[in-house]
């Protein structure tokens, strides 16, 4: 599992009790990977704005959340996905969904090649390669590998069966292995994600979200 789950769980609970420092800790722990997920849905340059909208909702609704670190990642990803789909509808664009979920009912076989594909991905090229996958596979790979969700939580986020998500991720990883084979310069690993980029002017930061949360609590 990615990150310190016990620490993140504790930080989430402290943030629910009004600890602004804890909320910033949660933001820093989750934002880079959440932003990567949003990028697979809306692309640049809209991803940061959509992620900012998601964090504003997370801040407003945090008191309603109940669960541990893994459930928080899934809850945050679900909010981000909803904001991304709203953004796509407003812009009159549809996500490039690839394949049919009815094709994803079989069990995914183990594949050493697919596992090695993730280890061989370069940090800077990871999301651009994933973006070349069919949308169902891209989302499954990002949620399982980048965001770090288990199959059940990823399935809840996507509104699909856990088996379908496992198979989509498996197929996505196999395709990534093929893409990496065609791009020998890809090397490195997904676990070494780049630090969060400097926010664009007008983008919401952890401090902005914390301030919004403090105002929300004051008005209650």
C-alpha positions as CSV (number, residue, x, y, z in Angstrom):
1,X,0.0,0.0,0.0
2,X,1.2,3.4,-0.9
3,X,2.1,5.8,1.9
4,X,1.8,5.5,5.7
5,X,-1.8,4.3,6.1
6,X,-1.8,4.7,9.9
7,X,-0.5,8.2,9.7
8,X,-3.0,9.2,7.0
9,X,-5.8,7.7,9.0
10,X,-4.8,9.7,12.0
11,X,-4.4,12.9,10.0
12,X,-7.9,12.5,8.5
13,X,-9.4,12.0,11.9
14,X,-7.6,15.0,13.3
15,X,-8.7,17.1,10.4
16,X,-12.3,16.1,11.1
17,X,-11.8,17.6,14.5
18,X,-10.7,20.9,13.1
19,X,-6.9,20.5,13.0
20,X,-5.8,22.6,10.1
21,X,-2.2,21.3,10.1
22,X,-3.6,17.7,9.8
23,X,-5.7,18.7,6.9
24,X,-2.7,20.1,5.1
25,X,-0.9,16.8,5.8
26,X,-3.8,14.9,4.2
27,X,-3.8,17.3,1.2
28,X,0.0,16.8,0.7
29,X,-0.3,13.1,1.0
30,X,-3.2,12.6,-1.4
31,X,-3.1,15.5,-3.9
32,X,-0.3,14.4,-6.2
33,X,-1.8,11.0,-7.0
34,X,-5.4,12.4,-7.1
35,X,-4.3,15.0,-9.6
36,X,-2.7,12.3,-11.7
37,X,-6.1,10.5,-11.8
38,X,-7.9,13.7,-12.8
39,X,-5.4,14.2,-15.6
40,X,-6.4,10.9,-17.1
41,X,-10.0,12.1,-17.2
42,X,-9.8,15.7,-18.4
43,X,-6.2,16.2,-19.4
44,X,-4.2,19.4,-19.1
45,X,-4.6,22.2,-18.5
46,X,-8.0,21.6,-16.8
47,X,-6.9,19.0,-14.3
48,X,-5.7,21.4,-11.6
49,X,-8.9,23.4,-11.7
50,X,-11.0,20.2,-11.4
51,X,-8.8,18.8,-8.6
52,X,-9.2,22.1,-6.8
53,X,-13.0,21.9,-7.0
54,X,-12.8,18.4,-5.7
55,X,-10.8,19.5,-2.7
56,X,-13.2,22.2,-1.9
57,X,-16.0,19.6,-1.7
58,X,-13.7,17.3,0.3
59,X,-13.2,20.1,2.8
60,X,-16.9,20.8,3.0
61,X,-18.0,17.2,3.4
62,X,-15.1,15.9,5.5
63,X,-17.2,15.6,8.7
64,X,-19.5,13.1,6.9
65,X,-16.6,10.8,6.0
66,X,-16.1,7.6,8.0
67,X,-13.3,5.2,7.4
68,X,-9.6,4.6,7.3
69,X,-6.9,5.8,4.9
70,X,-7.8,3.5,2.0
71,X,-11.5,4.4,2.2
72,X,-10.5,8.1,2.3
73,X,-8.5,7.7,-0.9
74,X,-11.4,6.0,-2.5
75,X,-13.9,8.7,-1.3
76,X,-11.6,11.5,-2.5
77,X,-11.2,9.7,-5.9
78,X,-14.9,9.4,-6.2
79,X,-15.5,13.1,-5.6
80,X,-12.7,14.0,-8.0
81,X,-14.2,11.7,-10.7
82,X,-17.7,13.3,-10.3
83,X,-16.2,16.7,-10.6
84,X,-14.3,15.6,-13.7
85,X,-17.4,14.2,-15.3
86,X,-19.3,17.4,-14.5
87,X,-16.5,19.3,-16.2
88,X,-16.6,17.1,-19.2
89,X,-20.4,17.6,-19.5
90,X,-20.1,21.4,-19.2
91,X,-17.5,21.5,-21.9
92,X,-19.6,19.3,-24.2
93,X,-17.0,16.6,-24.4
94,X,-17.2,13.0,-23.6
95,X,-14.4,10.8,-22.1
96,X,-12.9,8.5,-24.7
97,X,-14.2,5.3,-23.2
98,X,-12.5,2.3,-24.7
99,X,-14.0,-1.2,-24.8
100,X,-17.2,-2.6,-23.3
101,X,-17.5,-3.6,-19.6
102,X,-19.2,-6.8,-20.7
103,X,-15.7,-7.9,-22.0
104,X,-14.3,-7.6,-18.5
105,X,-16.0,-10.5,-16.8
106,X,-13.2,-13.0,-17.1
107,X,-10.6,-13.5,-14.4
108,X,-7.3,-11.7,-15.0
109,X,-4.4,-14.2,-15.3
110,X,-1.2,-13.4,-13.5
111,X,1.4,-11.7,-15.8
112,X,5.0,-11.0,-14.9
113,X,5.3,-8.9,-18.0
114,X,2.5,-6.6,-16.9
115,X,4.0,-6.3,-13.4
116,X,7.4,-5.4,-14.9
117,X,5.7,-2.8,-17.1
118,X,4.9,-0.7,-14.1
119,X,8.4,-0.9,-12.7
120,X,9.8,0.2,-16.1
121,X,7.7,3.3,-16.5
122,X,9.5,6.6,-16.3
123,X,8.0,9.2,-13.9
124,X,7.7,11.9,-16.5
125,X,6.1,9.7,-19.1
126,X,3.8,7.6,-16.9
127,X,0.6,9.5,-17.3
128,X,1.2,10.3,-21.0
129,X,1.5,6.5,-21.6
130,X,-1.5,5.7,-19.5
131,X,-3.5,8.3,-21.3
132,X,-3.1,6.3,-24.5
133,X,-5.0,3.4,-22.9
134,X,-8.8,2.9,-23.4
135,X,-10.5,5.0,-20.7
136,X,-11.7,2.0,-18.6
137,X,-8.2,0.6,-18.5
138,X,-6.6,3.9,-17.8
139,X,-8.9,4.6,-14.8
140,X,-8.4,1.1,-13.4
141,X,-4.6,1.4,-13.7
142,X,-4.4,4.8,-12.1
143,X,-6.8,4.0,-9.3
144,X,-5.1,0.7,-8.5
145,X,-1.4,1.6,-9.0
146,X,-1.1,5.4,-8.8
147,X,-3.8,6.3,-6.2
148,X,-3.2,2.9,-4.4
149,X,-6.7,1.6,-4.0
150,X,-7.6,-2.0,-3.6
151,X,-9.8,-3.6,-6.2
152,X,-13.0,-3.3,-4.1
153,X,-12.5,0.4,-3.3
154,X,-11.6,1.1,-6.9
155,X,-14.7,-0.7,-8.1
156,X,-16.8,1.4,-5.7
157,X,-15.3,4.5,-7.1
158,X,-16.1,3.5,-10.7
159,X,-19.4,1.9,-10.0
160,X,-18.2,-1.5,-11.4
161,X,-17.6,-5.0,-10.2
162,X,-14.2,-5.7,-8.5
163,X,-13.5,-8.4,-11.0
164,X,-14.1,-6.0,-13.9
165,X,-11.7,-3.5,-12.4
166,X,-9.0,-6.2,-11.9
167,X,-9.4,-7.3,-15.5
168,X,-9.3,-3.7,-16.9
169,X,-6.2,-3.0,-14.8
170,X,-4.6,-6.3,-16.0
171,X,-5.3,-5.5,-19.6
172,X,-4.1,-1.9,-19.2
173,X,-0.8,-3.1,-17.7
174,X,-0.3,-5.5,-20.6
175,X,-0.9,-2.7,-23.0
176,X,1.6,-0.5,-21.1
177,X,4.2,-3.3,-21.4
178,X,3.7,-3.1,-25.2
179,X,4.0,0.7,-25.2
180,X,7.1,0.5,-23.1
181,X,8.6,-2.0,-25.5
182,X,8.0,0.5,-28.3
183,X,9.6,3.3,-26.2
184,X,12.9,2.0,-24.7
185,X,13.6,5.4,-23.1
186,X,10.9,4.7,-20.6
187,X,12.6,3.7,-17.3
188,X,12.0,4.3,-13.7
189,X,9.0,3.6,-11.4
190,X,5.5,4.8,-10.6
191,X,6.3,5.0,-6.9
192,X,8.6,7.9,-7.4
193,X,6.0,10.3,-8.5
194,X,7.1,13.9,-9.1
195,X,6.4,16.5,-6.4
196,X,3.2,18.6,-6.8
197,X,3.6,21.2,-9.4
198,X,3.4,24.9,-8.4
199,X,-0.3,25.8,-8.6
200,X,-1.4,28.0,-11.5
201,X,-2.6,31.4,-10.7
202,X,-6.1,31.1,-9.3
203,X,-5.7,27.4,-8.4
204,X,-6.8,26.2,-5.0
205,X,-4.0,25.3,-2.6
206,X,-4.1,23.4,0.7
207,X,-4.2,26.7,2.5
208,X,-7.2,27.9,0.5
209,X,-9.0,24.7,1.2
210,X,-8.2,24.8,4.9
211,X,-9.5,28.4,5.1
212,X,-12.7,27.3,3.3
213,X,-13.1,24.5,5.8
214,X,-12.6,26.8,8.7
215,X,-15.2,29.2,7.4
216,X,-17.6,26.3,6.8
217,X,-17.2,25.1,10.4
218,X,-17.7,28.6,11.7
219,X,-21.0,29.0,9.8
220,X,-22.3,25.7,11.2
